[in-house]
Amino acid sequence: MKETEVYDYIIVGAGAAGLMLGSAMALDPYFSSKKILLLDPDPKDKNDRSWCFWSKEEKEAEPWQALQPHYWSHIGVSYQNHIVDHTIAPYRYTLVEAAPFYALMKKRLSAAPQISLKQEAVSQVQERSLGLMAVSTEARTYLSRQVFDSRFNYKPLLQQQQYPVLQQHFIGWFVKSNKAVFNSQQAVFMDFSVPQKGNTRFMYLLPSSPTEALVEYTLFSPTRLQTKEYEKAIEDYLSNLGLGTNDYEVQRTETGSIPMSCYPFEQENHAHYLKIGTAGGWSKPSTGYTFQNSHKKIQALIPYLKTGKPLHKFHKRNRFWWYDRILLRVLSQDNSQGKPIFEGLFKKRSAPLILKFLAEDTHFLQELYIMSAAPLWRFTKAFFRVMAQSFLPSRNKK
Ligand SMILES: Cc1cc2nc3c(=O)[nH]c(=O)nc-3n(C[C@H](O)[C@H](O)[C@H](O)COP(=O)(O)OP(=O)(O)OC[C@H]3O[C@@H](n4cnc5c(N)ncnc54)[C@H](O)[C@@H]3O)c2cc1C
């Protein structure tokens, strides 16, 4: 039996959230005397995803400058099957690739001798006694009083009924075409001109040049499709742009399913254990955006850890959680409502204000102004349903 190793902090999963946390610890002198372990079976050396978010010029994109992000200052959103262009200053829509992100984070970790990154899969995390957590892999058991866990599992979400669960699911193709058909000045945020088939379906298009783009067929819906259905939708979309299947090459693909739910992910947390990243509910329930939110959470978590307070007290629920819950209630009652809701919103309100709202940076009056652009009756009904579910005795929770 191998000797047990003891750490001050163990981070399970070295994906976006785990690496952001490990790297923030590597850069902060407070943690230079702490022993820190990251565990992940994956070597994190593939360009397996691209992350987008909107950042205010300079300030918010700055932590990612070294990754050479791609920026767009305009976004497109469809309205009645045509793309409407929106300028988004003071924001820029920003894309960073996973491979350089993983490489940069790992470089920071390896420059910090107190941090180890091991390629092992965690099979179990258990509280032993007096807050001592045992993190087991096939190789051995590691001990720590502070464990951060980014392993995500859909199962508990799907086993409950109180909180609707949608998925943001998609397949994206990075295409290179022999014709200049893309407008590289504009990131197409949501193009609902594709057949909706009773769901919320849209195309997401990120052109990096007139001949290169990420084309992603995306749904906000309860269940995933067969791979060929996403692919057919992308082919049809490219065909409408004037590209036959011989006119482009698919250089890379990405696929994903991000949970969209107000499920209380935090309920598994306790004084010595904190779920982080998507597993911790850091994916915005109404949009699936996670990357920038994880960055903000880590920025708050680092000073919080220095206070020595119990980990589960870190989580705070805000009013945006309630807004998201109402929207998700509407979309799960009638999944075809995404197109009119999102198109209507971008038609009636300015894109920078909507992005500010989605980034949870607005104040209450701005939120009322935004919400007054939504279909009143549907949202009022959903509001009362959510209230009844939350505050009436459980026999009424249907
Ligand atoms: C293709 C794709 C594109 C996305 N694009 C965007 C985007 O544009 N903008 C945005 O904001 N969000 C996006 N997301 C959502 C979200 O930002 C990402 O999923 C992000 O990677 C989530 O970070 P995470 O750390 O929670 O999970 P992950 O990055 O998935 O990290 C979890 C880690 O846990 C590891 N792990 C799993 N099991 C074990 C185990 N047993 N033991 C130890 N480790 C384990 C995994 O190997 C993985 O490295 C995208 C997601 C995908 C899949």
The ligand as an SDF file (V2000), in Angstrom:
LIG
                    3D

 53 58  0  0  0  0  0  0  0  0999 V2000
  -17.1510   22.3180  -26.8670 C   0  0  0  0  0  0  0  0  0  0  0  0
  -17.5250   23.2790  -25.7670 C   0  0  0  0  0  0  0  0  0  0  0  0
  -17.5470   24.6310  -26.0370 C   0  0  0  0  0  0  0  0  0  0  0  0
  -17.8950   25.5310  -25.0230 C   0  0  0  0  0  0  0  0  0  0  0  0
  -17.9100   26.8640  -25.3180 N   0  0  0  0  0  0  0  0  0  0  0  0
  -18.1520   27.7350  -24.3460 C   0  0  0  0  0  0  0  0  0  0  0  0
  -18.0930   29.1220  -24.6070 C   0  0  0  0  0  0  0  0  0  0  0  0
  -17.9100   29.5500  -25.7450 O   0  0  0  0  0  0  0  0  0  0  0  0
  -18.2760   29.9730  -23.5770 N   0  0  0  0  0  0  0  0  0  0  0  0
  -18.5040   29.5380  -22.3010 C   0  0  0  0  0  0  0  0  0  0  0  0
  -18.6130   30.3680  -21.3990 O   0  0  0  0  0  0  0  0  0  0  0  0
  -18.6130   28.2310  -22.0500 N   0  0  0  0  0  0  0  0  0  0  0  0
  -18.4370   27.3280  -23.0150 C   0  0  0  0  0  0  0  0  0  0  0  0
  -18.4970   25.9930  -22.7410 N   0  0  0  0  0  0  0  0  0  0  0  0
  -18.9540   25.5850  -21.4020 C   0  0  0  0  0  0  0  0  0  0  0  0
  -17.8530   25.5990  -20.3450 C   0  0  0  0  0  0  0  0  0  0  0  0
  -17.1620   26.8200  -20.3500 O   0  0  0  0  0  0  0  0  0  0  0  0
  -16.8600   24.5080  -20.5370 C   0  0  0  0  0  0  0  0  0  0  0  0
  -17.4830   23.2600  -20.5180 O   0  0  0  0  0  0  0  0  0  0  0  0
  -15.7610   24.5520  -19.4890 C   0  0  0  0  0  0  0  0  0  0  0  0
  -14.7430   23.7100  -19.9130 O   0  0  0  0  0  0  0  0  0  0  0  0
  -16.2890   24.1440  -18.1250 C   0  0  0  0  0  0  0  0  0  0  0  0
  -15.2360   24.1140  -17.2170 O   0  0  0  0  0  0  0  0  0  0  0  0
  -15.1940   23.0360  -16.0640 P   0  0  0  0  0  0  0  0  0  0  0  0
  -13.8850   23.1760  -15.3990 O   0  0  0  0  0  0  0  0  0  0  0  0
  -16.4180   23.1180  -15.2610 O   0  0  0  0  0  0  0  0  0  0  0  0
  -15.2960   21.6500  -16.8190 O   0  0  0  0  0  0  0  0  0  0  0  0
  -14.1940   20.9920  -17.7390 P   0  0  0  0  0  0  0  0  0  0  0  0
  -13.4020   22.0210  -18.4470 O   0  0  0  0  0  0  0  0  0  0  0  0
  -14.9170   19.9660  -18.5420 O   0  0  0  0  0  0  0  0  0  0  0  0
  -13.2300   20.2860  -16.6890 O   0  0  0  0  0  0  0  0  0  0  0  0
  -13.6120   19.1770  -15.9120 C   0  0  0  0  0  0  0  0  0  0  0  0
  -12.3850   18.2990  -15.8170 C   0  0  0  0  0  0  0  0  0  0  0  0
  -12.6730   17.2150  -14.9350 O   0  0  0  0  0  0  0  0  0  0  0  0
  -11.9450   16.1140  -15.4190 C   0  0  0  0  0  0  0  0  0  0  0  0
  -12.4670   14.8840  -14.8390 N   0  0  0  0  0  0  0  0  0  0  0  0
  -13.5590   14.1880  -15.2210 C   0  0  0  0  0  0  0  0  0  0  0  0
  -13.6870   13.0720  -14.4640 N   0  0  0  0  0  0  0  0  0  0  0  0
  -12.6580   13.0900  -13.5910 C   0  0  0  0  0  0  0  0  0  0  0  0
  -12.2320   12.2360  -12.5560 C   0  0  0  0  0  0  0  0  0  0  0  0
  -12.9050   11.1010  -12.2780 N   0  0  0  0  0  0  0  0  0  0  0  0
  -11.1320   12.5480  -11.8470 N   0  0  0  0  0  0  0  0  0  0  0  0
  -10.4600   13.6890  -12.0980 C   0  0  0  0  0  0  0  0  0  0  0  0
  -10.8020   14.5350  -13.0800 N   0  0  0  0  0  0  0  0  0  0  0  0
  -11.8940   14.2460  -13.8070 C   0  0  0  0  0  0  0  0  0  0  0  0
  -12.1000   16.1870  -16.9200 C   0  0  0  0  0  0  0  0  0  0  0  0
  -11.0930   15.4420  -17.5940 O   0  0  0  0  0  0  0  0  0  0  0  0
  -11.9850   17.6870  -17.1440 C   0  0  0  0  0  0  0  0  0  0  0  0
  -10.6680   18.0670  -17.4640 O   0  0  0  0  0  0  0  0  0  0  0  0
  -18.2050   25.0640  -23.7230 C   0  0  0  0  0  0  0  0  0  0  0  0
  -18.2030   23.7010  -23.4850 C   0  0  0  0  0  0  0  0  0  0  0  0
  -17.8590   22.8170  -24.4860 C   0  0  0  0  0  0  0  0  0  0  0  0
  -17.8820   21.3360  -24.1840 C   0  0  0  0  0  0  0  0  0  0  0  0
  1  2  1  0
  2  3  1  0
  2 52  2  0
  3  4  2  0
  4  5  1  0
  4 50  1  0
  5  6  2  0
  6  7  1  0
  6 13  1  0
  7  8  2  0
  7  9  1  0
  9 10  1  0
 10 11  2  0
 10 12  1  0
 12 13  2  0
 13 14  1  0
 14 15  1  0
 14 50  1  0
 15 16  1  0
 16 17  1  0
 16 18  1  0
 18 19  1  0
 18 20  1  0
 20 21  1  0
 20 22  1  0
 22 23  1  0
 23 24  1  0
 24 25  2  0
 24 26  1  0
 24 27  1  0
 27 28  1  0
 28 29  2  0
 28 30  1  0
 28 31  1  0
 31 32  1  0
 32 33  1  0
 33 34  1  0
 33 48  1  0
 34 35  1  0
 35 36  1  0
 35 46  1  0
 36 37  1  0
 36 45  1  0
 37 38  2  0
 38 39  1  0
 39 40  1  0
 39 45  2  0
 40 41  1  0
 40 42  2  0
 42 43  1  0
 43 44  2  0
 44 45  1  0
 46 47  1  0
 46 48  1  0
 48 49  1  0
 50 51  2  0
 51 52  1  0
 52 53  1  0
M  END
$$$$
